[in-house]
Amino acid sequence: MATMGGIKTEEAFAKNWAQLVELPAVTRPKPLVWTPERVAHWKKTGEKPDPVMVWTPE
């Protein structure tokens, strides 16, 4: 049986250590649609109205 840093190799990989990690909850950003008013404001100021913007098919 091999050892790795004082831990038996079988024991080191027998446990799923990643399942002990808890990640914070994340909320998805809601995209805004580019409207003529938002486009005009963006062209005039260079500021995007929201971090996530989408275009409509037409």
C-alpha atoms as an extended CHARMM CRD file, in Angstrom:
* protein
*
        58  EXT
         1         1  MET       CA              0.0000000000        0.0000000000        0.0000000000  PROA      1               0.0000000000
         2         2  ALA       CA              1.5570000000        3.3110000000       -1.0770000000  PROA      2               0.0000000000
         3         3  THR       CA              1.4820000000        6.4390000000        1.0370000000  PROA      3               0.0000000000
         4         4  MET       CA              1.0800000000        9.9880000000       -0.1670000000  PROA      4               0.0000000000
         5         5  GLY       CA              2.1130000000       12.6680000000        2.3030000000  PROA      5               0.0000000000
         6         6  GLY       CA              1.3370000000       10.3560000000        5.2270000000  PROA      6               0.0000000000
         7         7  ILE       CA             -2.0930000000        9.3510000000        3.8460000000  PROA      7               0.0000000000
         8         8  LYS       CA             -2.6910000000        5.9090000000        2.4900000000  PROA      8               0.0000000000
         9         9  THR       CA             -3.4660000000        6.2660000000       -1.2270000000  PROA      9               0.0000000000
        10        10  GLU       CA             -6.6780000000        4.2420000000       -1.0460000000  PROA      10              0.0000000000
        11        11  GLU       CA             -7.9790000000        6.4690000000        1.7390000000  PROA      11              0.0000000000
        12        12  ALA       CA             -7.0820000000        9.6980000000       -0.0880000000  PROA      12              0.0000000000
        13        13  PHE       CA             -9.1530000000        8.8370000000       -3.1470000000  PROA      13              0.0000000000
        14        14  ALA       CA            -11.9010000000        6.8110000000       -1.4740000000  PROA      14              0.0000000000
        15        15  LYS       CA            -13.6540000000        9.9620000000       -0.2500000000  PROA      15              0.0000000000
        16        16  ASN       CA            -15.2010000000       12.5800000000       -2.5620000000  PROA      16              0.0000000000
        17        17  TRP       CA            -13.7780000000       15.7260000000       -0.9660000000  PROA      17              0.0000000000
        18        18  ALA       CA            -15.5320000000       18.0030000000       -3.4740000000  PROA      18              0.0000000000
        19        19  GLN       CA            -18.9430000000       17.1660000000       -2.0130000000  PROA      19              0.0000000000
        20        20  LEU       CA            -17.8900000000       18.9340000000        1.1990000000  PROA      20              0.0000000000
        21        21  VAL       CA            -17.6740000000       22.2700000000       -0.6650000000  PROA      21              0.0000000000
        22        22  GLU       CA            -20.7160000000       24.5260000000       -0.5240000000  PROA      22              0.0000000000
        23        23  LEU       CA            -20.9990000000       27.2550000000       -3.1480000000  PROA      23              0.0000000000
        24        24  PRO       CA            -23.0840000000       30.3720000000       -2.5600000000  PROA      24              0.0000000000
        25        25  ALA       CA            -26.4140000000       30.6040000000       -4.3560000000  PROA      25              0.0000000000
        26        26  VAL       CA            -26.3020000000       32.6750000000       -7.5290000000  PROA      26              0.0000000000
        27        27  THR       CA            -29.2210000000       34.4500000000       -9.1460000000  PROA      27              0.0000000000
        28        28  ARG       CA            -29.2090000000       34.6200000000      -12.9270000000  PROA      28              0.0000000000
        29        29  PRO       CA            -29.2620000000       38.1380000000      -14.3270000000  PROA      29              0.0000000000
        30        30  LYS       CA            -32.4430000000       38.9420000000      -16.2170000000  PROA      30              0.0000000000
        31        31  PRO       CA            -31.6300000000       40.3390000000      -19.6620000000  PROA      31              0.0000000000
        32        32  LEU       CA            -33.1970000000       43.5460000000      -20.9390000000  PROA      32              0.0000000000
        33        33  VAL       CA            -34.3370000000       43.9330000000      -24.5340000000  PROA      33              0.0000000000
        34        34  TRP       CA            -32.8000000000       46.6770000000      -26.6480000000  PROA      34              0.0000000000
        35        35  THR       CA            -35.5980000000       49.1790000000      -27.3140000000  PROA      35              0.0000000000
        36        36  PRO       CA            -35.2440000000       52.2640000000      -29.5220000000  PROA      36              0.0000000000
        37        37  GLU       CA            -35.0470000000       54.4290000000      -26.3930000000  PROA      37              0.0000000000
        38        38  ARG       CA            -32.2890000000       52.2810000000      -24.8730000000  PROA      38              0.0000000000
        39        39  VAL       CA            -30.3610000000       52.2600000000      -28.1660000000  PROA      39              0.0000000000
        40        40  ALA       CA            -30.6030000000       56.0520000000      -28.3700000000  PROA      40              0.0000000000
        41        41  HSD       CA            -29.3740000000       56.4300000000      -24.7960000000  PROA      41              0.0000000000
        42        42  TRP       CA            -26.4950000000       53.9880000000      -25.4540000000  PROA      42              0.0000000000
        43        43  LYS       CA            -25.4310000000       55.8340000000      -28.6480000000  PROA      43              0.0000000000
        44        44  LYS       CA            -25.5920000000       59.1950000000      -26.8610000000  PROA      44              0.0000000000
        45        45  THR       CA            -23.7710000000       58.2400000000      -23.6350000000  PROA      45              0.0000000000
        46        46  GLY       CA            -21.9370000000       54.9810000000      -24.4260000000  PROA      46              0.0000000000
        47        47  GLU       CA            -23.4840000000       53.4080000000      -21.3120000000  PROA      47              0.0000000000
        48        48  LYS       CA            -25.2260000000       50.0580000000      -21.5780000000  PROA      48              0.0000000000
        49        49  PRO       CA            -28.5970000000       50.1760000000      -19.7950000000  PROA      49              0.0000000000
        50        50  ASP       CA            -27.9130000000       46.8080000000      -18.1140000000  PROA      50              0.0000000000
        51        51  PRO       CA            -25.0270000000       44.3290000000      -18.0030000000  PROA      51              0.0000000000
        52        52  VAL       CA            -27.0630000000       41.7460000000      -19.9550000000  PROA      52              0.0000000000
        53        53  MET       CA            -28.7900000000       43.0300000000      -23.0850000000  PROA      53              0.0000000000
        54        54  VAL       CA            -30.4770000000       41.0540000000      -25.8800000000  PROA      54              0.0000000000
        55        55  TRP       CA            -31.8150000000       41.8430000000      -29.3450000000  PROA      55              0.0000000000
        56        56  THR       CA            -35.1900000000       40.6560000000      -30.6120000000  PROA      56              0.0000000000
        57        57  PRO       CA            -35.3500000000       38.5840000000      -33.8330000000  PROA      57              0.0000000000
        58        58  GLU       CA            -36.6990000000       41.4280000000      -35.9640000000  PROA      58              0.0000000000
